[in-house]
Amino acid sequence: CVGCRYCVVACPFGIPKYQYDSPTGKIGKCELCRHRYQDGHYSACAEVCPTGATLYGRTSDLLAEAKRRLALKPGSLTTYPRGNLSGGPDQSYEAYVGNYKQHVYGETEYGGTQVLKLSAVDFEKVGMPYLSPKSSASTSETIQHTLYGGLLMPFAVLGAMTYVAKRNVSRAGEAPPEAPGGEGR
């Protein structure tokens, strides 16, 4: 982190926060308890969640679990994993399947997010904003590649500026052009 605060502007969820009250401000955001990794632990929220509503693991594993849950028949009995999907002790439990909306929030929104959510009610009702499938970073990249591809735009602008500058400067030894209307006083 160099303190540019692009992540604060880009995050549609408002998660990263910049500490403006500090002269050496830092970005504060969830790092999934990175400091616990060296002791063999993972994010504390997923480790202590009693229902498996918060899970930890690779995005591919989390997406597979979300799709498995969506494919289940509401009201049937199933086994739910808890904790770390990418390894660790089996903490799974049995419970009845809820009636989920048939959508994994975060799979395609904003080009795909690192957080995936399931819900039995509309995502807007639980505070999740509508996000287009294309991220603003992707849009910005497309615009920049179009403008600066092959350096055509910078050369065109530089050429136009050079033309205007040369047109407005008289050459050494030449008389300045006469004012319109003919003779002076």
C-alpha positions in Angstrom: 0.0 0.0 0.0 1.4 3.4 -1.0 -1.6 5.3 0.3 -3.1 6.2 -3.2 -6.6 5.5 -1.9 -7.7 4.0 -5.3 -9.2 1.0 -3.4 -11.3 3.4 -1.3 -12.8 4.9 -4.4 -13.2 1.6 -6.3 -14.7 -0.6 -3.6 -18.5 -0.6 -4.1 -19.0 -1.9 -0.6 -17.2 0.9 1.2 -14.9 -1.5 3.0 -11.4 0.2 2.8 -11.1 3.2 5.0 -8.4 5.8 5.0 -7.2 7.2 8.4 -7.3 10.9 7.6 -6.7 11.9 11.2 -3.1 10.5 11.1 -0.2 12.3 9.4 1.0 8.9 8.1 -2.5 7.7 7.2 -3.1 4.0 6.4 -5.8 2.1 4.7 -7.8 -0.1 7.1 -9.6 -3.1 5.7 -10.1 -6.8 6.5 -7.0 -8.8 5.7 -8.7 -12.1 6.7 -6.6 -12.3 9.9 -3.3 -12.6 8.0 -1.4 -12.3 11.2 -2.9 -15.7 12.3 -1.6 -17.7 9.3 1.8 -18.3 10.8 0.2 -20.2 13.7 -1.9 -22.4 11.3 -5.1 -20.4 11.8 -7.3 -18.6 9.3 -9.8 -15.8 9.6 -11.3 -15.7 13.0 -14.9 -14.9 11.8 -15.0 -18.1 9.7 -13.3 -20.1 12.5 -15.8 -19.2 15.2 -19.0 -19.1 13.0 -21.3 -21.8 14.5 -23.5 -22.2 11.5 -21.0 -22.1 8.6 -22.6 -18.9 7.2 -19.1 -17.5 7.0 -16.6 -19.8 5.3 -12.9 -19.4 4.5 -11.1 -20.9 1.5 -10.2 -20.5 -2.2 -12.7 -18.6 -4.3 -13.2 -21.7 -6.5 -14.0 -23.8 -3.4 -16.4 -21.2 -2.1 -18.1 -20.9 -5.4 -18.5 -24.7 -5.7 -20.1 -24.8 -2.2 -22.5 -21.9 -3.1 -23.6 -23.6 -6.3 -24.0 -26.9 -4.4 -26.3 -25.1 -1.9 -28.3 -23.5 -4.7 -28.9 -26.9 -6.3 -30.3 -28.5 -3.2 -34.1 -28.8 -2.7 -35.4 -26.4 -0.1 -36.4 -28.2 3.1 -34.2 -31.2 2.5 -31.6 -32.3 5.0 -28.0 -31.7 4.0 -24.5 -31.4 5.4 -23.1 -27.9 5.8 -19.3 -27.4 6.1 -17.9 -25.0 8.7 -14.6 -23.1 8.9 -12.0 -23.7 6.2 -13.1 -25.2 2.9 -9.5 -25.6 1.7 -8.4 -28.0 4.5 -8.4 -28.4 8.2 -10.6 -30.5 10.6 -14.1 -31.6 9.5 -16.5 -29.4 11.5 -19.6 -30.1 9.2 -23.1 -30.4 10.6 -26.5 -31.4 9.3 -29.4 -28.9 8.8 -32.3 -28.2 6.6 -31.8 -26.3 3.3 -33.1 -22.8 3.1 -35.0 -21.3 0.2 -32.2 -19.3 -1.4 -32.5 -16.9 -4.3 -31.0 -18.6 -7.3 -28.0 -16.2 -7.6 -24.5 -16.1 -6.1 -23.9 -12.4 -5.4 -20.3 -11.6 -6.2 -19.8 -14.3 -8.9 -20.3 -11.9 -11.8 -20.9 -8.5 -10.2 -18.2 -6.0 -10.9 -16.2 -8.6 -12.8 -16.3 -11.0 -9.8 -15.6 -10.2 -6.2 -13.7 -12.1 -3.6 -16.7 -12.2 -1.4 -19.6 -14.5 -2.4 -23.1 -14.3 -0.8 -26.3 -16.3 -0.8 -29.6 -15.0 0.5 -33.2 -16.0 0.9 -34.3 -12.4 0.2 -33.3 -9.9 -2.5 -29.7 -8.7 -2.1 -30.8 -5.1 -2.1 -32.8 -5.8 1.1 -29.7 -7.0 2.9 -27.7 -3.9 1.9 -25.8 -5.2 -1.1 -25.7 -2.6 -3.9 -26.5 -3.3 -7.5 -23.2 -3.8 -9.4 -22.9 -4.0 -13.1 -21.0 -7.0 -14.5 -18.2 -4.8 -15.7 -15.9 -3.1 -13.1 -14.9 0.5 -13.2 -11.3 -0.6 -13.4 -12.0 -2.5 -16.6 -13.8 0.5 -18.1 -10.9 2.7 -17.2 -8.5 0.3 -18.7 -10.5 0.1 -22.0 -10.6 3.9 -22.2 -6.8 4.3 -21.6 -5.9 1.6 -24.0 -8.1 3.2 -26.7 -6.6 6.7 -26.1 -3.0 5.7 -25.7 -2.8 2.6 -27.9 0.2 3.1 -30.1 0.7 6.5 -28.6 -1.5 8.0 -31.3 -3.5 10.3 -29.0 -0.4 11.9 -27.4 1.3 12.5 -30.8 -1.9 14.0 -32.2 -2.3 16.4 -29.2 1.4 17.3 -29.4 1.2 17.9 -33.1 -1.9 20.1 -32.7 -0.2 22.1 -29.9 3.0 22.5 -32.1 0.9 23.8 -35.0 -1.0 26.3 -32.9 2.3 27.5 -31.3 4.1 27.9 -34.6 1.1 29.7 -36.2 1.1 32.3 -33.4 4.8 33.1 -33.4 6.4 35.4 -36.0 9.6 34.3 -37.5 12.8 36.2 -36.7 13.4 39.0 -39.2 9.8 39.1 -40.5 7.6 42.1 -39.9 4.6 41.3 -37.8 1.4 40.9 -39.8 -0.6 44.1 -40.4 -3.7 44.7 -38.4 -6.9 44.2 -40.2 -8.5 47.4 -41.7 -5.4 48.7 -43.5 -3.4 51.7 -42.4 -2.4 52.5 -38.9 -2.5 56.1 -37.4 
